[in-house]
């Protein structure tokens, strides 16, 4: 188990959410704990809060699929996005994402454990960062690689065990219903960009995950290159950025879920015929 064990809850919200508590992995809880929460005065409307909860739920599904895809013999997919030497650390990141969004009752409640809090806010339509295209790494890719900014991490969070909260902002583009929910495995368009994919590619950029074992040997996970081909290029060219790109995590996860990654040695994918990376 990863050493990162965060707790999840959120403050009381509008009554529209009360009917969601049984279906959602989240529950209305006290805020005297550590892990992902809605920030005080988060600015999230009821509909945006629903979108955030849906995004977290779908992100967790994608992480579970990605973890399965990183287990042998699923290398035909996972090797496209990570060097084999990085499989274990990538799996630790996906596990850390699951731990940081687990229900409160599954984890210890002692603040003395010193795990960071992650506070989520909903950005408004005038947010300058949200209204700027995410550039990727223009030293490697031209301006055509720019993509929508789905969310971003606060510029000056306080990091380190017990030292405060990291900040994550969900942009209007993430919350306006443009992106679909995850389709069931082996249905729909394999690898389609989804709400969970967009939330995941933002979430893994949190420096909170620097506490995950072995991640300290890496640089911060950043938005170096958006897209399947660009993500694979970072692995293929041995640039030293392989595994450090947010979209490598997000693309592996969405493809793994689409192909029905099972973690079963006899049938690693439920629909291997849809696997485009041989």
N, C-alpha and C positions, 0 to 999 in steps of 0.2 A: 504494500500500500504506500502511496506517495506520502511524504511528510506534510504536504499541504493539505490541511483539513479545515475548510472554511464552513461557515454556517449561513443559512439562507432564511430570510424572512422579509416582511415588509410591513410598514405601518398601516393602520386601518385606512381603507380607500372607499371610494363611492360604492353605494349599494349595488351597482351594476356588477361588482366583482363577487358579491357574496355567493352567487349561484355557481361560481367557478371553482370554489375551493376544493370540492370533492374530485373534480376532474383534473385539476392542475397539480403539479408536484409542489406548488407553493402553498403556503398557508399564512393567514394573518397571525403574526406573532409579535412579541416584544422586540424592541430594537436594541436591547442591551446584549449584543453578541457580535460576532465577527463573521464576515462573508459578504455576499452580494445582497444589497438592499436598495430600495428606492431612497434617493437622497431626501432629506427634509426639504420641503418646497421644491419637489422635483420638476414641477411644471407639466407633468403628464396628465392629459385629459383622460376621462374614462376609456375612450376608444383607443388612445395611445397605450394606456396601461394594459388593455387587453392584447394589443399587438406585441408589447414587450413580453407578456406572459407566454403568448403563443411562440414567440421567437425563442425564448429560453427552453420551452418544452421541446421544440423542434431541434434546437441546437444539441440538446442532450441525446436525442435519438441519433443525430449525425455522429456525435462523439462515440457512442457505443458501436456504431457501424465501423468507424475509423479504427477503433481499438481492435476489432475483429479482423480488419483488413491488414493490420500490422503484424498479425500472427501468421507464421508459416502454415500452409504453402500459398499464401495470398500475395506473394511478392510481385506477381505480374502487374498488379495495380499499385501497391504501395511503393515499389521501386521507381515508379514513374515520378513520384513526388518527393521521395526522401532517399538519400543514400542509405544502404543497409546498416551502416554504422550508426545512423541516427534513429533507427526504428525505436529503440528502447526509450530514448528521450522524447520522441514524438508521442509515443504512447503515454508517457508520464504527463505530458501537457494535456492530452485529451482527458486523462484521469483527473488531473487537477481541475479542469473545467467542470467535470461532473461533481467533484467534491465541493467546489465552491458554489454549486447550485443545488446541493442536496437539501431536503427538508430538515428543519431544525432538530426534530426528534431523533434523527439518525446519528447525531454527532455530539461531542461534549459541548457544554455551554459555558465553560470557565473562560472568562476574558484573560486570565493569567497565562493562557496558552500562547497569547501574543500574535495570533494570526491577523493579517490586515483585513480591514473592512473595505468593501468595494461599493461605492455609492453611485447609483445610476440616475441620470436626469434625462428628460426629453428636451432636446433643443427646439427652438422656435424657428419660424420661417425666415427670420432675419439673421440667423446665426451665420457669421462670415465663413467659418470653417466648413459648415455643411453646404454652403453655396459655392464652395471652391471644389473643382474636380480633384479627386485623389490622383496624384501624378505618377505613382509608381516610381521606379528608378530611371530617370530620364538620361542618366549616363549610360544606360544599357539599352533602353527602349525609347523610341521617338514619342512625340506627343500623342500619337494615336493610342498609346497604352493608357491614357488617362481614363479614369472611371468614376462613377458616382461615389460620393462620400456617404456611406451608409451610417457611419458613426465614428467617433474618435475618442482618444484618451486625453484627459485633462493634462495641461502642459506642466503643471507644477504640483503633482501629488507628492505626499510624503511617503517614502518607501522604507522598508525594513521592519523587522518583527516588532509589532506593537506600536509602531510610530505614527499611525494615522490611517486615513482612508485614501484609496485610489479612486479616481473619478472616471466614469465612462458616460459618454453622451450619445444617445440615440438620435439620429437625424430624422427630419420629417420624411425623407425618401424611404427610410426603413419602416416607418410607421403608417404610411398612407395607403396601404393595401395593394401597392404595385406588385410586390413579390408574392408568389404563391406559397402555401404551406407545403411541407414535404408530401409527395405522392407516395402511396404504398410501394414497397420494393418491387422492382421488375415491372412497374407500370409507368405510363407517361414517358417523358423524354429523359433518357439517362443523363445525369450530370446537370440538369436544369438548375439555374440559380434560384434559390429559395430564400424565404425569410430566415430560416435557421442558418443557411450558408452565410448570409450577410451579417447576421448577429455574431456568428462564430469568428469570421475573419476580423471583426473588430475586437471581440472579447480576448482573443489570444495575444493581442498586443499589450495587454496589461502587464506592467513590470512586476506585479504581484507574483507572477509565475517564475520570477528569478529564484524563488526559494525551492523550486522543484529540483530534485536530485539531477545533477549533471548539467542543468541548464546554465549554471554559472560559467561553464566552459564555452558557452555560446554568447553571441551578442544579443541585444534585445530583438525580439521578433517584431519585424516592421513590415510595412506595406511596400515591399521592394518591386513587385511585378504582378499585376493582375492578369488573370487568364490562365487557361490550362497550358498552352504552349509556352508562355513566358515562365510559368512556374517550373515546368519541366526543364527549360533551358538552364535555370539556375543549378539544377542537379547535374545536368549533362555536361556543362562546361567547367565544372569544378571550380567555380568562382569563389568558393568560400561562403557563399550566401545560401547554399542548399540547406533547406530546413529552417532558415531564418525568415522566411517569407510567409506572411499571414495567409496568403492565398494557397500556398502549398498545403496548409492544414485544412482550409475550407474546401478546396477542390477534392482532396483525398476523401474527406468526410462525405461530401455530397455524392461523389461517384460510388463510394462504398455502400451508402444507403440505397442508391438507385439500383445497384447490382445485387443487393441482398447479401452483403458480406456476413458470413455466419460464424466464423472461427472454427468451423468443422473441418478437420483434416481431409475427410473423404469428399466433402462438397463445400469448398471455401466460399463459393458464390451460388446463390439460388438461380441466377440467370446469367451464367458465364458467356452465353452467346452475345450478350450486349457489351462485353468488355472490349473497349476500343484499343487498349494498350497491350500489345503482345510482346 
